[in-house]
Amino acid sequence: MESGQLFASDRPSKRPVGTPLADRMRPRSLAEFIGQAEILAPGKPLREAIERDLLQSIILWGPPGTGKTTLARITAEMTRARFVAFSAVLAGIKEIRDVMAAAERIRQAMGRRTIVFIDEIHRFNKAQQDAFLPRVEAGDIILIGATTENPSFEVIAALLSRSRVFVLRALTEDEVALLLRRALEDPERGLGALKVDLDAGVIETIARFANGDARTALNVLELAVSGAPRIRDKAGDERGWVDLPLVQQTMQRRTLLYDKAGEEHYNLISALHKSMRNSDPDASIYWLARMVESGEDPLYIARRLVRFASEDIGIADPQALSIAVAAKDAVHFIGMPEGNTALAQAVIYLATAPKSNAVYRAYENAAEDATKDVAEPVPLHLRNAPTPLMRELDYGKGYRYAHDEPEAISDMECLPPALQGRRYYMPTDRGFEAEIERRLEEWRRKKRQQ
């Protein structure tokens, strides 16, 4: 894509000098593609559709560096269809509509469809996604969307229902190691011409660090090789030498020891959660920064804050949930890195809010009773009674409308007989729950007097 273009409408161009190793080593065919055998092995539906040029609209969903963009580029090389790649950052409604109109004209005039590739489709808003829909329905375009986010939440339902979702998994360490060895051996696109030797364990260390992300692995390798000392071997040839300390230094920016799918991922979110629960804003903001600066998905953090607001604060501060949800919306709206302060604001608020797990305990206790082998039937007086037959069967009989009572509360039992008197919600004396407890005691007193 040339600088300033909103989209490119031909095949991917040749890579210019200075192109990063990760882009130079991008597979050019399905035969070169590593990983995702579950969907791309010979005979699998997606591979068959690509090879036979019968592809329909698809969404590729998976973590970074798993081959989503590469797969779209390979498809572009193998298809007879016109290919258009959109920039989710630069493309507006006008540009989308112009390309959609062109796709309609080309199909009508030439019978040729257009493949539209949208990288990071989750960054397109509803109006932008809606603009593709008529042409997808008409068959003028084949949509290939790539996303790291759950398409159920990020792609409009109408577009999602007309596309097939393929899930790409993180690469295994062995698959990443194979990519690294290929890059080291390739003299044209890779690093083979540089004649580099590696300490034992270097490839495995990088592969483990990359956490299934091919791009990260190749970037680390390229940086390490570029910083490697050059020495002469016994034959007088100059060679590079990459040892483990050099690799560790190269990885230092992310050596906050963070693996998004492994133990440290859960260790850090646990540290954040427990620091907020202990009302320690300083520790809380530190653990938040550790996660954000290590590359954690900010929406994952936001989701955990929403959970924390209900689980550990609840009605002790009814604003806590609103603050957490607002932070999630802010991060989703403005993205990163600007969204980091919205997360920080929420974390400090939650850490300094009064704490109560009464809502959490209330639900857990109620769920235990609600899932017993014999479910308690709804008492007749609480049942819906929309028909004469149901009323004849005493549905709704004995119901007391609270607003007709002097204090807008009656002594009517609302739990099944076997559970009457059970208390699930036990408010604390902290924050707003102290007021809730006062109300409940007053209501109970009035019920006893009725």
C-alpha positions as CSV (number, residue, x, y, z in Angstrom):
1,M,0.0,0.0,0.0
2,E,1.6,3.3,-1.1
3,S,1.9,6.1,1.4
4,G,-1.4,8.1,1.7
5,Q,-3.5,5.4,0.0
6,L,-6.6,4.3,1.7
7,F,-6.6,1.0,-0.1
8,A,-4.7,-1.0,-2.6
9,S,-6.6,-2.6,-5.5
10,D,-4.1,-4.9,-7.1
11,R,-2.0,-7.9,-5.9
12,P,0.5,-7.2,-3.1
13,S,3.6,-5.5,-4.5
14,K,7.2,-6.7,-4.2
15,R,8.8,-5.9,-0.9
16,P,11.2,-2.9,-1.0
17,V,14.7,-2.9,0.4
18,G,14.7,-2.5,4.2
19,T,11.5,-4.4,4.6
20,P,11.5,-6.1,8.1
21,L,12.4,-9.8,8.2
22,A,8.9,-10.8,9.3
23,D,7.5,-9.3,6.1
24,R,10.2,-10.7,3.9
25,M,9.7,-14.2,5.2
26,R,5.9,-14.1,4.9
27,P,4.8,-17.3,3.2
28,R,4.1,-16.9,-0.6
29,S,2.0,-20.1,-0.9
30,L,0.0,-22.6,1.1
31,A,2.9,-25.0,0.7
32,E,5.1,-22.5,2.6
33,F,2.5,-21.7,5.3
34,I,3.3,-23.1,8.7
35,G,0.6,-24.0,11.3
36,Q,-3.2,-24.0,11.2
37,A,-3.3,-27.5,9.8
38,E,-6.7,-27.8,11.4
39,I,-8.1,-25.6,8.6
40,L,-5.4,-25.6,5.9
41,A,-4.3,-29.2,5.6
42,P,-4.9,-30.7,2.2
43,G,-8.5,-31.6,1.8
44,K,-9.8,-29.2,4.5
45,P,-12.7,-27.0,3.3
46,L,-10.8,-23.6,3.5
47,R,-7.8,-24.9,1.6
48,E,-10.1,-26.5,-1.1
49,A,-12.0,-23.2,-1.5
50,I,-8.8,-21.2,-1.9
51,E,-7.1,-23.6,-4.3
52,R,-10.3,-24.0,-6.4
53,D,-11.0,-20.2,-6.3
54,L,-14.4,-20.9,-4.8
55,L,-14.0,-18.8,-1.6
56,Q,-17.0,-17.2,0.1
57,S,-16.9,-14.5,2.7
58,I,-14.9,-15.5,5.8
59,I,-13.7,-14.0,9.1
60,L,-10.2,-15.1,10.3
61,W,-10.1,-14.8,14.1
62,G,-6.9,-15.4,16.1
63,P,-4.1,-13.9,18.1
64,P,-1.4,-11.7,16.5
65,G,1.2,-13.3,14.4
66,T,-0.8,-16.5,13.4
67,G,-1.1,-15.9,9.7
68,K,-4.3,-14.0,9.1
69,T,-2.9,-11.3,6.8
70,T,-0.6,-13.8,5.2
71,L,-3.5,-16.1,4.4
72,A,-5.4,-13.2,2.8
73,R,-2.3,-12.3,0.6
74,I,-1.9,-15.9,-0.5
75,T,-5.6,-16.0,-1.5
76,A,-5.0,-12.8,-3.5
77,E,-2.2,-14.4,-5.4
78,M,-4.2,-17.5,-6.2
79,T,-7.6,-16.0,-7.1
80,R,-8.9,-14.7,-10.4
81,A,-10.9,-12.1,-8.5
82,R,-9.9,-8.5,-8.1
83,F,-8.2,-7.8,-4.8
84,V,-8.7,-4.8,-2.5
85,A,-7.1,-4.3,0.9
86,F,-8.6,-1.7,3.2
87,S,-6.9,0.2,6.0
88,A,-9.1,0.1,9.1
89,V,-7.4,3.3,10.3
90,L,-7.6,5.4,7.1
91,A,-10.7,4.2,5.2
92,G,-13.9,6.2,5.7
93,I,-17.5,5.6,4.5
94,K,-16.9,7.5,1.2
95,E,-13.9,5.4,0.3
96,I,-15.7,2.2,1.1
97,R,-18.8,3.2,-0.9
98,D,-16.6,4.1,-3.9
99,V,-14.9,0.7,-3.9
100,M,-18.3,-1.1,-3.4
101,A,-19.7,0.8,-6.4
102,A,-16.6,-0.1,-8.5
103,A,-17.0,-3.8,-7.4
104,E,-20.6,-3.8,-8.6
105,R,-19.7,-2.2,-12.0
106,I,-16.9,-4.7,-12.6
107,R,-19.0,-7.7,-11.8
108,Q,-21.8,-6.5,-14.1
109,A,-19.4,-5.6,-16.9
110,M,-16.9,-8.4,-16.6
111,G,-18.4,-11.1,-14.4
112,R,-15.4,-10.7,-12.1
113,R,-15.8,-10.5,-8.3
114,T,-13.7,-8.4,-5.9
115,I,-12.1,-9.8,-2.8
116,V,-12.1,-7.2,-0.1
117,F,-9.6,-7.8,2.7
118,I,-10.1,-5.9,6.0
119,D,-7.3,-6.3,8.4
120,E,-8.4,-5.5,12.0
121,I,-12.1,-5.5,11.0
122,H,-12.9,-4.9,14.7
123,R,-11.7,-1.3,14.3
124,F,-14.4,-0.6,11.7
125,N,-17.5,0.9,13.3
126,K,-21.1,-0.3,12.5
127,A,-21.6,2.3,9.8
128,Q,-18.4,1.2,8.0
129,Q,-19.3,-2.4,8.3
130,D,-22.9,-1.7,7.1
131,A,-21.5,-0.2,3.9
132,F,-20.1,-3.7,2.8
133,L,-23.3,-5.5,3.4
134,P,-25.3,-4.8,0.2
135,R,-22.4,-5.9,-2.0
136,V,-21.8,-9.1,0.1
137,E,-25.5,-10.0,-0.2
138,A,-25.4,-9.3,-4.0
139,G,-22.3,-11.4,-4.5
140,D,-20.2,-8.6,-5.9
141,I,-17.6,-8.9,-3.2
142,I,-16.0,-11.7,-1.2
143,L,-15.2,-10.3,2.3
144,I,-12.1,-11.5,4.2
145,G,-12.0,-10.0,7.6
146,A,-9.1,-10.5,10.1
147,T,-9.5,-9.8,13.8
148,T,-7.9,-10.5,17.1
149,E,-11.2,-9.9,18.9
150,N,-14.2,-12.2,19.2
151,P,-16.2,-11.5,16.0
152,S,-19.4,-12.2,17.9
153,F,-18.9,-8.8,19.6
154,E,-17.0,-6.9,17.0
155,V,-18.6,-7.8,13.7
156,I,-22.2,-6.8,13.0
157,A,-24.7,-9.7,13.1
158,A,-25.8,-9.2,9.5
159,L,-22.2,-9.5,8.2
160,L,-21.3,-12.3,10.5
161,S,-24.3,-14.4,9.4
162,R,-23.1,-14.1,5.8
163,S,-19.5,-15.2,6.6
164,R,-17.9,-18.3,7.9
165,V,-15.6,-17.8,10.9
166,F,-12.2,-19.7,10.9
167,V,-10.3,-19.7,14.2
168,L,-6.5,-19.5,14.0
169,R,-4.6,-20.8,17.0
170,A,-1.3,-19.5,18.4
171,L,1.6,-21.3,16.8
172,T,3.4,-24.0,18.8
173,E,7.0,-23.5,19.9
174,D,8.0,-26.2,17.4
175,E,6.3,-24.3,14.6
176,V,7.9,-21.0,15.6
177,A,11.3,-22.7,15.8
178,L,10.8,-24.0,12.2
179,L,10.0,-20.4,11.0
180,L,13.2,-19.1,12.7
181,R,15.4,-21.8,11.2
182,R,13.9,-21.2,7.8
183,A,14.7,-17.4,8.1
184,L,18.3,-18.2,9.2
185,E,18.8,-20.5,6.2
186,D,17.2,-18.5,3.5
187,P,19.9,-16.5,1.6
188,E,17.5,-14.3,-0.4
189,R,14.6,-13.3,1.8
190,G,16.1,-14.3,5.2
191,L,19.4,-14.0,7.0
192,G,21.3,-16.8,5.3
193,A,23.7,-14.5,3.5
194,L,24.8,-13.0,6.8
195,K,26.4,-16.3,7.9
196,V,25.2,-16.3,11.5
197,D,26.0,-18.9,14.2
198,L,23.8,-19.3,17.3
199,D,24.4,-20.6,20.8
200,A,22.5,-23.8,21.7
201,G,19.1,-22.9,22.9
202,V,18.8,-19.5,21.2
203,I,16.0,-20.6,18.8
204,E,14.1,-22.4,21.6
205,T,14.4,-19.3,23.8
206,I,13.0,-17.0,21.2
207,A,10.3,-19.5,20.2
208,R,9.2,-19.7,23.9
209,F,9.3,-16.0,24.3
210,A,7.2,-15.3,21.2
211,N,4.2,-17.1,22.7
212,G,2.9,-18.3,19.4
213,D,3.4,-15.0,17.5
214,A,5.5,-15.5,14.4
215,R,6.0,-11.8,13.9
216,T,7.4,-11.3,17.4
217,A,9.8,-14.2,17.0
218,L,11.2,-13.0,13.7
219,N,11.5,-9.4,15.0
220,V,13.5,-10.6,18.0
221,L,15.8,-12.7,15.7
222,E,16.4,-9.9,13.3
223,L,17.3,-7.5,16.2
224,A,19.6,-10.0,17.8
225,V,21.4,-10.7,14.5
226,S,21.7,-7.0,13.7
227,G,23.4,-6.5,17.1
228,A,25.6,-9.6,17.0
229,P,29.4,-9.2,17.0
230,R,31.2,-10.2,13.8
231,I,34.1,-12.6,14.2
232,R,36.4,-14.4,11.8
233,D,36.4,-18.2,11.8
234,K,39.4,-20.4,11.1
235,A,38.9,-20.1,7.4
236,G,39.0,-16.3,7.7
237,D,35.3,-15.8,6.9
238,E,33.4,-13.2,8.9
239,R,30.4,-14.6,10.8
240,G,27.9,-13.3,13.3
241,W,27.6,-14.8,16.7
242,V,24.3,-14.7,18.7
243,D,24.5,-15.9,22.2
244,L,21.9,-16.3,24.9
245,P,22.8,-13.0,26.8
246,L,22.4,-11.1,23.6
247,V,19.0,-12.6,23.0
248,Q,18.0,-11.8,26.6
249,Q,19.1,-8.2,26.1
250,T,17.1,-8.0,22.9
251,M,14.0,-9.3,24.6
252,Q,14.4,-7.0,27.6
253,R,11.7,-4.6,26.6
254,R,9.2,-7.4,27.1
255,T,11.1,-9.4,29.7
256,L,8.5,-8.2,32.2
257,L,8.1,-12.0,32.1
258,Y,4.7,-12.0,30.4
259,D,3.2,-14.9,28.5
260,K,-0.4,-14.1,27.6
261,A,-1.5,-17.6,27.7
262,G,0.7,-19.0,30.4
263,E,1.2,-18.9,34.2
264,E,2.5,-15.3,34.3
265,H,-0.6,-14.0,32.6
266,Y,-2.7,-15.4,35.5
267,N,-0.1,-14.4,38.1
268,L,-0.3,-10.7,37.1
269,I,-4.1,-10.5,36.8
270,S,-4.3,-12.2,40.2
271,A,-1.9,-9.6,41.6
272,L,-4.0,-6.8,40.2
273,H,-7.2,-8.2,41.5
274,K,-5.9,-8.9,45.0
275,S,-4.2,-5.5,45.3
276,M,-7.5,-3.8,44.4
277,R,-9.3,-6.0,46.9
278,N,-6.8,-5.0,49.6
279,S,-7.6,-1.3,48.8
280,D,-3.9,-0.6,47.7
281,P,-4.0,1.8,44.8
282,D,-0.2,2.0,44.5
283,A,0.2,-1.7,44.0
284,S,-2.9,-1.9,41.9
285,I,-1.6,0.7,39.4
286,Y,1.8,-1.0,39.3
287,W,0.4,-4.4,38.3
288,L,-1.9,-2.6,35.8
289,A,1.2,-1.0,34.2
290,R,3.0,-4.3,34.2
291,M,0.2,-5.9,32.2
292,V,-0.3,-2.9,29.8
293,E,3.4,-2.4,29.1
294,S,3.9,-6.1,28.5
295,G,1.3,-6.1,25.7
296,E,-1.8,-7.5,27.4
297,D,-5.1,-7.1,25.6
298,P,-6.5,-3.9,27.3
299,L,-10.1,-5.2,26.8
300,Y,-9.2,-8.3,28.8
301,I,-8.1,-6.1,31.6
302,A,-11.3,-4.1,31.3
303,R,-13.4,-7.2,31.5
304,R,-11.7,-8.2,34.7
305,L,-12.3,-4.8,36.2
306,V,-16.0,-5.1,35.4
307,R,-16.1,-8.5,37.1
308,F,-14.2,-7.0,40.1
309,A,-16.6,-4.2,40.5
310,S,-19.5,-6.6,41.1
311,E,-17.6,-9.4,42.9
312,D,-15.6,-7.3,45.4
313,I,-17.5,-4.0,45.7
314,G,-21.0,-4.6,44.6
315,I,-23.6,-2.3,46.2
316,A,-21.0,-1.0,48.8
317,D,-20.4,1.5,45.9
318,P,-23.0,1.3,43.2
319,Q,-20.9,3.6,41.0
320,A,-18.1,1.0,40.8
321,L,-19.7,-1.0,38.0
322,S,-20.5,2.1,36.0
323,I,-16.9,3.3,36.3
324,A,-15.6,-0.1,35.1
325,V,-17.9,-0.3,32.2
326,A,-17.1,3.2,31.2
327,A,-13.4,2.3,31.2
328,K,-14.1,-0.6,28.9
329,D,-16.0,1.6,26.6
330,A,-13.3,4.3,26.6
331,V,-10.6,1.7,25.8
332,H,-12.7,0.3,23.0
333,F,-13.4,3.8,21.6
334,I,-10.0,5.4,21.6
335,G,-7.8,2.3,21.6
336,M,-4.2,2.2,23.0
337,P,-2.0,3.7,24.2
338,E,-4.4,6.6,25.0
339,G,-6.8,4.1,26.7
340,N,-4.2,3.4,29.4
341,T,-5.4,6.3,31.6
342,A,-9.0,5.2,31.4
343,L,-7.9,1.8,32.8
344,A,-5.7,3.6,35.4
345,Q,-8.6,5.8,36.5
346,A,-10.9,2.8,36.9
347,V,-8.2,0.8,38.8
348,I,-7.6,3.6,41.3
349,Y,-11.3,4.1,41.8
350,L,-12.0,0.4,42.4
351,A,-9.0,0.1,44.7
352,T,-10.2,3.0,46.9
353,A,-13.9,2.1,46.9
354,P,-15.5,0.4,50.0
355,K,-15.3,-3.4,49.6
356,S,-18.1,-6.0,49.9
357,N,-18.5,-9.5,48.4
358,A,-22.2,-9.6,49.6
359,V,-23.5,-9.6,46.0
360,Y,-21.1,-12.4,45.0
361,R,-22.0,-14.5,48.0
362,A,-25.7,-13.9,47.5
363,Y,-25.6,-15.2,44.0
364,E,-23.4,-18.2,44.8
365,N,-25.7,-19.3,47.7
366,A,-28.8,-18.7,45.6
367,A,-27.3,-20.6,42.7
368,E,-26.6,-23.6,44.9
369,D,-30.3,-23.8,45.9
370,A,-31.4,-23.1,42.3
371,T,-29.5,-26.0,40.9
372,K,-30.5,-28.7,43.3
373,D,-31.9,-32.0,41.9
374,V,-35.5,-31.0,42.6
375,A,-36.3,-27.5,41.5
376,E,-38.8,-25.6,43.7
377,P,-41.9,-24.7,41.7
378,V,-43.0,-21.1,41.5
379,P,-45.7,-20.4,44.1
380,L,-49.1,-19.9,42.6
381,H,-49.5,-16.4,43.8
382,L,-46.3,-15.3,41.9
383,R,-47.3,-17.0,38.6
384,N,-48.3,-15.2,35.5
385,A,-52.1,-15.5,34.9
386,P,-52.9,-14.1,31.4
387,T,-55.8,-16.5,30.6
388,P,-59.1,-17.4,32.3
389,L,-58.0,-21.1,32.5
390,M,-54.9,-20.2,34.4
391,R,-56.9,-18.0,36.8
392,E,-59.3,-20.9,37.3
393,L,-56.2,-23.0,38.3
394,D,-55.4,-20.3,40.9
395,Y,-52.5,-18.8,39.0
396,G,-51.8,-15.4,40.6
397,K,-54.3,-16.1,43.5
398,G,-53.2,-14.3,46.7
399,Y,-50.8,-11.9,44.9
400,R,-50.5,-8.6,46.7
401,Y,-49.6,-5.5,44.6
402,A,-46.9,-3.7,46.6
403,H,-48.0,-0.2,45.4
404,D,-51.4,-0.8,47.0
405,E,-49.8,-1.3,50.4
406,P,-49.4,1.7,52.8
407,E,-45.6,1.4,52.8
408,A,-45.4,-0.1,49.3
409,I,-44.4,-3.4,50.9
410,S,-46.4,-6.4,52.0
411,D,-45.6,-9.5,54.1
412,M,-46.2,-11.8,51.1
413,E,-43.7,-14.6,50.8
414,C,-41.9,-14.7,47.5
415,L,-39.7,-17.7,48.0
416,P,-40.9,-21.3,47.5
417,P,-42.3,-22.9,50.8
418,A,-39.2,-25.0,51.2
419,L,-36.9,-22.0,51.1
420,Q,-38.9,-19.5,53.1
421,G,-36.8,-17.6,55.6
422,R,-33.6,-18.2,53.6
423,R,-31.3,-15.1,53.5
424,Y,-29.0,-14.9,50.5
425,Y,-28.0,-11.2,50.4
426,M,-26.2,-10.2,53.7
427,P,-25.1,-6.6,53.3
428,T,-22.1,-5.4,55.1
429,D,-21.8,-2.2,57.2
430,R,-19.4,-0.6,54.6
431,G,-20.3,2.1,52.1
432,F,-23.8,2.2,50.7
433,E,-24.5,-1.3,51.9
434,A,-24.9,0.2,55.4
435,E,-27.9,2.1,54.1
436,I,-29.2,-1.0,52.3
437,E,-29.1,-2.9,55.6
438,R,-30.9,-0.2,57.4
439,R,-33.7,-0.3,54.8
440,L,-34.0,-4.1,54.9
441,E,-34.3,-4.1,58.7
442,E,-37.0,-1.4,58.6
443,W,-38.9,-3.4,56.0
444,R,-38.6,-6.6,58.0
445,R,-39.9,-4.8,61.1
446,K,-42.9,-3.5,59.2
447,K,-43.7,-6.9,57.7
448,R,-43.7,-8.4,61.2
449,Q,-46.2,-5.8,62.3
450,Q,-48.6,-6.6,59.4
